[in-house]
Amino acid sequence: MQHILVYGDSLSWGIIPATRQRLAFEERWPGVMELTLTAAGRSVRVIEDCLNGRRTVWDDPFKAGRNGLAGLAQRIEIHSPLALVVLLLGTNDFQSMHPQHNAWHSAQGIAALVAAIRQAPIEPGMPLPPILIVAPPPIGTPQGPIAPKFTGAAAASAGLAAAYRQVASELGCHFLDAGEVTPTSRVDGIHLDADQHQVLGQALATTVGALLGSPAGMALSDKVETGLGL
Protein backbone atom coordinates (compact mmCIF):
# COMPACT_ATOMS: atom_id res chain seq x y z
CA MET A 1 0.00 0.00 0.00
CA GLN A 2 1.26 3.47 -0.92
CA HIS A 3 0.79 6.25 1.61
CA ILE A 4 0.17 9.86 0.50
CA LEU A 5 0.49 12.72 2.98
CA VAL A 6 -1.73 15.74 2.35
CA TYR A 7 -0.37 18.74 4.24
CA GLY A 8 -2.79 21.62 4.07
CA ASP A 9 -5.18 24.07 5.68
CA SER A 10 -8.96 24.50 5.81
CA LEU A 11 -9.31 24.09 2.04
CA SER A 12 -8.19 20.49 2.53
CA TRP A 13 -9.64 20.01 6.02
CA GLY A 14 -13.00 20.44 4.36
CA ILE A 15 -14.58 23.32 6.23
CA ILE A 16 -18.09 24.10 5.00
CA PRO A 17 -18.06 27.78 3.95
CA ALA A 18 -19.75 30.22 6.35
CA THR A 19 -19.87 27.54 9.07
CA ARG A 20 -17.49 25.78 11.46
CA GLN A 21 -18.66 22.40 10.21
CA ARG A 22 -16.65 19.85 8.24
CA LEU A 23 -17.45 17.79 5.17
CA ALA A 24 -17.27 14.02 5.58
CA PHE A 25 -14.10 12.25 4.42
CA GLU A 26 -15.67 11.04 1.21
CA GLU A 27 -16.86 14.59 0.44
CA ARG A 28 -13.61 16.52 0.91
CA TRP A 29 -11.00 16.40 -1.82
CA PRO A 30 -8.40 14.16 -0.11
CA GLY A 31 -11.13 11.56 0.44
CA VAL A 32 -12.43 11.94 -3.10
CA MET A 33 -8.89 11.41 -4.35
CA GLU A 34 -8.33 8.29 -2.25
CA LEU A 35 -11.67 6.72 -3.17
CA THR A 36 -11.14 7.48 -6.86
CA LEU A 37 -7.68 5.94 -6.87
CA THR A 38 -8.92 2.92 -4.92
CA ALA A 39 -11.80 2.43 -7.35
CA ALA A 40 -9.23 2.41 -10.15
CA GLY A 41 -7.48 -0.52 -8.50
CA ARG A 42 -4.68 1.31 -6.73
CA SER A 43 -3.73 0.41 -3.17
CA VAL A 44 -3.37 3.82 -1.55
CA ARG A 45 -4.08 5.49 1.74
CA VAL A 46 -4.34 9.26 2.12
CA ILE A 47 -3.07 10.67 5.41
CA GLU A 48 -4.67 14.03 6.12
CA ASP A 49 -2.68 16.59 8.11
CA CYS A 50 -4.79 19.67 7.52
CA LEU A 51 -5.23 22.49 10.01
CA ASN A 52 -7.56 25.46 9.76
CA GLY A 53 -5.59 28.69 9.50
CA ARG A 54 -2.24 27.06 8.75
CA ARG A 55 0.27 29.32 7.01
CA THR A 56 3.34 28.20 5.11
CA VAL A 57 5.97 29.46 7.57
CA TRP A 58 4.34 32.24 9.62
CA ASP A 59 2.66 32.34 13.01
CA ASP A 60 -0.92 33.41 13.59
CA PRO A 61 -0.85 36.11 16.29
CA PHE A 62 -4.23 34.97 17.59
CA LYS A 63 -3.98 31.15 17.42
CA ALA A 64 -1.01 28.99 18.29
CA GLY A 65 0.37 26.24 16.06
CA ARG A 66 -0.49 27.68 12.64
CA ASN A 67 3.11 27.84 11.37
CA GLY A 68 3.34 25.05 8.80
CA LEU A 69 7.09 24.70 9.17
CA ALA A 70 6.94 23.81 12.86
CA GLY A 71 7.05 20.05 13.28
CA LEU A 72 6.82 19.23 9.57
CA ALA A 73 10.05 17.20 9.53
CA GLN A 74 8.74 15.09 12.38
CA ARG A 75 5.47 14.48 10.54
CA ILE A 76 7.45 13.12 7.60
CA GLU A 77 9.38 10.91 10.01
CA ILE A 78 6.18 9.70 11.67
CA HIS A 79 4.42 8.72 8.44
CA SER A 80 7.35 7.37 6.42
CA PRO A 81 7.70 5.61 4.11
CA LEU A 82 5.64 7.94 1.93
CA ALA A 83 4.96 7.60 -1.78
CA LEU A 84 4.11 11.30 -2.13
CA VAL A 85 3.63 14.51 -0.15
CA VAL A 86 0.99 16.95 -1.39
CA LEU A 87 1.38 20.56 -0.24
CA LEU A 88 -1.66 22.80 -0.58
CA LEU A 89 -0.99 25.92 1.46
CA GLY A 90 -0.74 29.66 1.00
CA THR A 91 -4.23 31.11 1.32
CA ASN A 92 -3.75 32.04 4.97
CA ASP A 93 -0.43 33.76 4.24
CA PHE A 94 -2.61 36.62 2.98
CA GLN A 95 -4.77 37.14 6.03
CA SER A 96 -5.04 40.81 6.93
CA MET A 97 -2.59 40.50 9.83
CA HIS A 98 0.15 39.88 7.22
CA PRO A 99 -0.27 43.02 5.07
CA GLN A 100 3.31 42.94 3.81
CA HIS A 101 3.00 39.55 2.13
CA ASN A 102 2.87 39.03 -1.62
CA ALA A 103 3.09 35.97 -3.86
CA TRP A 104 6.87 35.88 -3.66
CA HIS A 105 6.80 35.61 0.14
CA SER A 106 4.36 32.71 0.06
CA ALA A 107 6.38 30.92 -2.61
CA GLN A 108 9.48 31.22 -0.43
CA GLY A 109 7.43 29.73 2.39
CA ILE A 110 6.63 26.76 0.18
CA ALA A 111 10.33 26.42 -0.65
CA ALA A 112 11.11 26.26 3.07
CA LEU A 113 8.55 23.47 3.51
CA VAL A 114 10.10 21.52 0.65
CA ALA A 115 13.51 21.85 2.32
CA ALA A 116 12.11 20.60 5.63
CA ILE A 117 10.56 17.56 3.96
CA ARG A 118 13.81 16.69 2.23
CA GLN A 119 15.83 17.11 5.40
CA ALA A 120 13.48 15.10 7.60
CA PRO A 121 15.22 12.48 9.79
CA ILE A 122 13.62 9.43 8.15
CA GLU A 123 15.00 5.97 8.84
CA PRO A 124 17.97 4.78 6.76
CA GLY A 125 16.90 3.16 3.51
CA MET A 126 13.47 4.77 3.42
CA PRO A 127 12.72 6.74 0.24
CA LEU A 128 12.70 10.51 0.11
CA PRO A 129 9.13 11.26 -1.00
CA PRO A 130 8.46 13.24 -4.17
CA ILE A 131 6.47 16.43 -3.58
CA LEU A 132 3.44 17.77 -5.41
CA ILE A 133 2.97 21.51 -4.86
CA VAL A 134 -0.63 22.61 -5.41
CA ALA A 135 -1.32 26.33 -5.78
CA PRO A 136 -4.67 27.16 -4.14
CA PRO A 137 -7.40 28.71 -6.27
CA PRO A 138 -7.15 32.51 -6.48
CA ILE A 139 -8.80 34.22 -3.55
CA GLY A 140 -12.14 35.75 -4.48
CA THR A 141 -14.16 38.45 -2.76
CA PRO A 142 -14.23 37.55 0.95
CA GLN A 143 -17.76 37.28 2.29
CA GLY A 144 -19.39 36.44 5.60
CA PRO A 145 -17.76 36.12 9.03
CA ILE A 146 -14.25 35.56 7.64
CA ALA A 147 -14.26 38.66 5.43
CA PRO A 148 -12.25 40.85 7.86
CA LYS A 149 -9.50 38.22 7.98
CA PHE A 150 -8.99 38.44 4.24
CA THR A 151 -9.37 42.15 3.51
CA GLY A 152 -7.09 42.92 0.56
CA ALA A 153 -6.08 39.26 0.15
CA ALA A 154 -7.09 38.94 -3.50
CA ALA A 155 -4.82 41.77 -4.58
CA ALA A 156 -1.95 40.75 -2.28
CA SER A 157 -1.94 37.17 -3.57
CA ALA A 158 -1.93 38.09 -7.27
CA GLY A 159 0.47 35.89 -9.21
CA LEU A 160 0.60 33.15 -6.58
CA ALA A 161 0.25 30.22 -9.00
CA ALA A 162 3.04 31.57 -11.22
CA ALA A 163 5.32 32.04 -8.20
CA TYR A 164 4.60 28.48 -7.02
CA ARG A 165 5.19 27.13 -10.52
CA GLN A 166 8.62 28.75 -10.59
CA VAL A 167 9.58 27.36 -7.17
CA ALA A 168 8.38 23.89 -8.18
CA SER A 169 10.51 24.03 -11.31
CA GLU A 170 13.58 25.26 -9.47
CA LEU A 171 13.28 22.64 -6.72
CA GLY A 172 12.32 19.68 -8.88
CA CYS A 173 8.80 19.29 -7.49
CA HIS A 174 5.62 18.39 -9.32
CA PHE A 175 3.06 21.18 -9.70
CA LEU A 176 -0.68 21.61 -10.10
CA ASP A 177 -2.57 24.89 -10.30
CA ALA A 178 -5.89 24.26 -8.55
CA GLY A 179 -7.16 27.51 -10.04
CA GLU A 180 -7.20 25.83 -13.44
CA VAL A 181 -9.58 23.23 -12.02
CA THR A 182 -11.93 25.18 -9.77
CA PRO A 183 -12.53 28.69 -8.40
CA THR A 184 -13.00 29.40 -4.71
CA SER A 185 -16.32 29.13 -2.90
CA ARG A 186 -19.37 30.96 -4.18
CA VAL A 187 -20.34 31.40 -0.51
CA ASP A 188 -17.26 32.97 1.10
CA GLY A 189 -14.70 33.48 -1.70
CA ILE A 190 -11.98 31.66 0.24
CA HIS A 191 -12.76 27.99 0.76
CA LEU A 192 -14.22 25.27 -1.47
CA ASP A 193 -17.87 24.31 -1.83
CA ALA A 194 -18.81 20.62 -1.78
CA ASP A 195 -19.01 20.32 -5.55
CA GLN A 196 -15.61 21.99 -5.89
CA HIS A 197 -14.09 19.39 -3.56
CA GLN A 198 -15.39 16.72 -5.91
CA VAL A 199 -13.86 18.41 -8.96
CA LEU A 200 -10.50 19.02 -7.29
CA GLY A 201 -10.37 15.52 -5.83
CA GLN A 202 -11.00 13.96 -9.23
CA ALA A 203 -8.35 16.15 -10.86
CA LEU A 204 -5.80 15.29 -8.21
CA ALA A 205 -6.62 11.60 -8.52
CA THR A 206 -5.66 11.85 -12.19
CA THR A 207 -2.48 13.74 -11.38
CA VAL A 208 -1.42 11.54 -8.47
CA GLY A 209 -2.33 8.36 -10.30
CA ALA A 210 0.07 9.33 -13.06
CA LEU A 211 2.82 10.02 -10.56
CA LEU A 212 2.37 6.79 -8.66
CA GLY A 213 2.16 4.85 -11.92
CA SER A 214 5.80 5.50 -12.75
CA PRO A 215 8.43 3.25 -11.16
CA ALA A 216 10.62 6.32 -10.83
CA GLY A 217 7.79 8.45 -9.49
CA MET A 218 8.29 11.04 -12.23
CA ALA A 219 5.56 10.32 -14.79
CA LEU A 220 3.56 13.30 -15.93
CA SER A 221 -0.09 13.72 -16.69
CA ASP A 222 -1.39 16.60 -18.75
CA LYS A 223 -1.92 18.61 -15.57
CA VAL A 224 1.45 17.96 -13.92
CA GLU A 225 4.68 19.88 -14.36
CA THR A 226 8.08 19.01 -12.98
CA GLY A 227 11.47 20.57 -12.58
CA LEU A 228 14.83 18.85 -12.74
CA GLY A 229 16.96 17.22 -10.12
CA LEU A 230 14.32 15.70 -7.79
LUMFI-974338 format. One record per residue (C-alpha): residue number from 0; residue in one letter; x, y, z. Coordinates in Angstrom, 1 decimal, padded with zeros to 4 digits, m for minus. Layout:
// residues N
PT pos code      x      y      z
PT NUM    A      X      Y      Z
...
END
This chain:
// residues 230
PT pos code      x      y      z
PT   0    M  000.0  000.0  000.0
PT   1    Q  001.3  003.5 m000.9
PT   2    H  000.8  006.3  001.6
PT   3    I  000.2  009.9  000.5
PT   4    L  000.5  012.7  003.0
PT   5    V m001.7  015.7  002.3
PT   6    Y m000.4  018.7  004.2
PT   7    G m002.8  021.6  004.1
PT   8    D m005.2  024.1  005.7
PT   9    S m009.0  024.5  005.8
PT  10    L m009.3  024.1  002.0
PT  11    S m008.2  020.5  002.5
PT  12    W m009.6  020.0  006.0
PT  13    G m013.0  020.4  004.4
PT  14    I m014.6  023.3  006.2
PT  15    I m018.1  024.1  005.0
PT  16    P m018.1  027.8  003.9
PT  17    A m019.8  030.2  006.3
PT  18    T m019.9  027.5  009.1
PT  19    R m017.5  025.8  011.5
PT  20    Q m018.7  022.4  010.2
PT  21    R m016.6  019.8  008.2
PT  22    L m017.5  017.8  005.2
PT  23    A m017.3  014.0  005.6
PT  24    F m014.1  012.3  004.4
PT  25    E m015.7  011.0  001.2
PT  26    E m016.9  014.6  000.4
PT  27    R m013.6  016.5  000.9
PT  28    W m011.0  016.4 m001.8
PT  29    P m008.4  014.2 m000.1
PT  30    G m011.1  011.6  000.4
PT  31    V m012.4  011.9 m003.1
PT  32    M m008.9  011.4 m004.4
PT  33    E m008.3  008.3 m002.3
PT  34    L m011.7  006.7 m003.2
PT  35    T m011.1  007.5 m006.9
PT  36    L m007.7  005.9 m006.9
PT  37    T m008.9  002.9 m004.9
PT  38    A m011.8  002.4 m007.4
PT  39    A m009.2  002.4 m010.2
PT  40    G m007.5 m000.5 m008.5
PT  41    R m004.7  001.3 m006.7
PT  42    S m003.7  000.4 m003.2
PT  43    V m003.4  003.8 m001.6
PT  44    R m004.1  005.5  001.7
PT  45    V m004.3  009.3  002.1
PT  46    I m003.1  010.7  005.4
PT  47    E m004.7  014.0  006.1
PT  48    D m002.7  016.6  008.1
PT  49    C m004.8  019.7  007.5
PT  50    L m005.2  022.5  010.0
PT  51    N m007.6  025.5  009.8
PT  52    G m005.6  028.7  009.5
PT  53    R m002.2  027.1  008.7
PT  54    R  000.3  029.3  007.0
PT  55    T  003.3  028.2  005.1
PT  56    V  006.0  029.5  007.6
PT  57    W  004.3  032.2  009.6
PT  58    D  002.7  032.3  013.0
PT  59    D m000.9  033.4  013.6
PT  60    P m000.8  036.1  016.3
PT  61    F m004.2  035.0  017.6
PT  62    K m004.0  031.1  017.4
PT  63    A m001.0  029.0  018.3
PT  64    G  000.4  026.2  016.1
PT  65    R m000.5  027.7  012.6
PT  66    N  003.1  027.8  011.4
PT  67    G  003.3  025.1  008.8
PT  68    L  007.1  024.7  009.2
PT  69    A  006.9  023.8  012.9
PT  70    G  007.0  020.1  013.3
PT  71    L  006.8  019.2  009.6
PT  72    A  010.1  017.2  009.5
PT  73    Q  008.7  015.1  012.4
PT  74    R  005.5  014.5  010.5
PT  75    I  007.5  013.1  007.6
PT  76    E  009.4  010.9  010.0
PT  77    I  006.2  009.7  011.7
PT  78    H  004.4  008.7  008.4
PT  79    S  007.3  007.4  006.4
PT  80    P  007.7  005.6  004.1
PT  81    L  005.6  007.9  001.9
PT  82    A  005.0  007.6 m001.8
PT  83    L  004.1  011.3 m002.1
PT  84    V  003.6  014.5 m000.2
PT  85    V  001.0  016.9 m001.4
PT  86    L  001.4  020.6 m000.2
PT  87    L m001.7  022.8 m000.6
PT  88    L m001.0  025.9  001.5
PT  89    G m000.7  029.7  001.0
PT  90    T m004.2  031.1  001.3
PT  91    N m003.7  032.0  005.0
PT  92    D m000.4  033.8  004.2
PT  93    F m002.6  036.6  003.0
PT  94    Q m004.8  037.1  006.0
PT  95    S m005.0  040.8  006.9
PT  96    M m002.6  040.5  009.8
PT  97    H  000.1  039.9  007.2
PT  98    P m000.3  043.0  005.1
PT  99    Q  003.3  042.9  003.8
PT 100    H  003.0  039.6  002.1
PT 101    N  002.9  039.0 m001.6
PT 102    A  003.1  036.0 m003.9
PT 103    W  006.9  035.9 m003.7
PT 104    H  006.8  035.6  000.1
PT 105    S  004.4  032.7  000.1
PT 106    A  006.4  030.9 m002.6
PT 107    Q  009.5  031.2 m000.4
PT 108    G  007.4  029.7  002.4
PT 109    I  006.6  026.8  000.2
PT 110    A  010.3  026.4 m000.6
PT 111    A  011.1  026.3  003.1
PT 112    L  008.5  023.5  003.5
PT 113    V  010.1  021.5  000.7
PT 114    A  013.5  021.8  002.3
PT 115    A  012.1  020.6  005.6
PT 116    I  010.6  017.6  004.0
PT 117    R  013.8  016.7  002.2
PT 118    Q  015.8  017.1  005.4
PT 119    A  013.5  015.1  007.6
PT 120    P  015.2  012.5  009.8
PT 121    I  013.6  009.4  008.2
PT 122    E  015.0  006.0  008.8
PT 123    P  018.0  004.8  006.8
PT 124    G  016.9  003.2  003.5
PT 125    M  013.5  004.8  003.4
PT 126    P  012.7  006.7  000.2
PT 127    L  012.7  010.5  000.1
PT 128    P  009.1  011.3 m001.0
PT 129    P  008.5  013.2 m004.2
PT 130    I  006.5  016.4 m003.6
PT 131    L  003.4  017.8 m005.4
PT 132    I  003.0  021.5 m004.9
PT 133    V m000.6  022.6 m005.4
PT 134    A m001.3  026.3 m005.8
PT 135    P m004.7  027.2 m004.1
PT 136    P m007.4  028.7 m006.3
PT 137    P m007.2  032.5 m006.5
PT 138    I m008.8  034.2 m003.5
PT 139    G m012.1  035.8 m004.5
PT 140    T m014.2  038.5 m002.8
PT 141    P m014.2  037.5  001.0
PT 142    Q m017.8  037.3  002.3
PT 143    G m019.4  036.4  005.6
PT 144    P m017.8  036.1  009.0
PT 145    I m014.3  035.6  007.6
PT 146    A m014.3  038.7  005.4
PT 147    P m012.3  040.9  007.9
PT 148    K m009.5  038.2  008.0
PT 149    F m009.0  038.4  004.2
PT 150    T m009.4  042.1  003.5
PT 151    G m007.1  042.9  000.6
PT 152    A m006.1  039.3  000.1
PT 153    A m007.1  038.9 m003.5
PT 154    A m004.8  041.8 m004.6
PT 155    A m002.0  040.8 m002.3
PT 156    S m001.9  037.2 m003.6
PT 157    A m001.9  038.1 m007.3
PT 158    G  000.5  035.9 m009.2
PT 159    L  000.6  033.1 m006.6
PT 160    A  000.3  030.2 m009.0
PT 161    A  003.0  031.6 m011.2
PT 162    A  005.3  032.0 m008.2
PT 163    Y  004.6  028.5 m007.0
PT 164    R  005.2  027.1 m010.5
PT 165    Q  008.6  028.8 m010.6
PT 166    V  009.6  027.4 m007.2
PT 167    A  008.4  023.9 m008.2
PT 168    S  010.5  024.0 m011.3
PT 169    E  013.6  025.3 m009.5
PT 170    L  013.3  022.6 m006.7
PT 171    G  012.3  019.7 m008.9
PT 172    C  008.8  019.3 m007.5
PT 173    H  005.6  018.4 m009.3
PT 174    F  003.1  021.2 m009.7
PT 175    L m000.7  021.6 m010.1
PT 176    D m002.6  024.9 m010.3
PT 177    A m005.9  024.3 m008.6
PT 178    G m007.2  027.5 m010.0
PT 179    E m007.2  025.8 m013.4
PT 180    V m009.6  023.2 m012.0
PT 181    T m011.9  025.2 m009.8
PT 182    P m012.5  028.7 m008.4
PT 183    T m013.0  029.4 m004.7
PT 184    S m016.3  029.1 m002.9
PT 185    R m019.4  031.0 m004.2
PT 186    V m020.3  031.4 m000.5
PT 187    D m017.3  033.0  001.1
PT 188    G m014.7  033.5 m001.7
PT 189    I m012.0  031.7  000.2
PT 190    H m012.8  028.0  000.8
PT 191    L m014.2  025.3 m001.5
PT 192    D m017.9  024.3 m001.8
PT 193    A m018.8  020.6 m001.8
PT 194    D m019.0  020.3 m005.6
PT 195    Q m015.6  022.0 m005.9
PT 196    H m014.1  019.4 m003.6
PT 197    Q m015.4  016.7 m005.9
PT 198    V m013.9  018.4 m009.0
PT 199    L m010.5  019.0 m007.3
PT 200    G m010.4  015.5 m005.8
PT 201    Q m011.0  014.0 m009.2
PT 202    A m008.3  016.2 m010.9
PT 203    L m005.8  015.3 m008.2
PT 204    A m006.6  011.6 m008.5
PT 205    T m005.7  011.8 m012.2
PT 206    T m002.5  013.7 m011.4
PT 207    V m001.4  011.5 m008.5
PT 208    G m002.3  008.4 m010.3
PT 209    A  000.1  009.3 m013.1
PT 210    L  002.8  010.0 m010.6
PT 211    L  002.4  006.8 m008.7
PT 212    G  002.2  004.9 m011.9
PT 213    S  005.8  005.5 m012.8
PT 214    P  008.4  003.3 m011.2
PT 215    A  010.6  006.3 m010.8
PT 216    G  007.8  008.5 m009.5
PT 217    M  008.3  011.0 m012.2
PT 218    A  005.6  010.3 m014.8
PT 219    L  003.6  013.3 m015.9
PT 220    S m000.1  013.7 m016.7
PT 221    D m001.4  016.6 m018.8
PT 222    K m001.9  018.6 m015.6
PT 223    V  001.4  018.0 m013.9
PT 224    E  004.7  019.9 m014.4
PT 225    T  008.1  019.0 m013.0
PT 226    G  011.5  020.6 m012.6
PT 227    L  014.8  018.8 m012.7
PT 228    G  017.0  017.2 m010.1
PT 229    L  014.3  015.7 m007.8
END
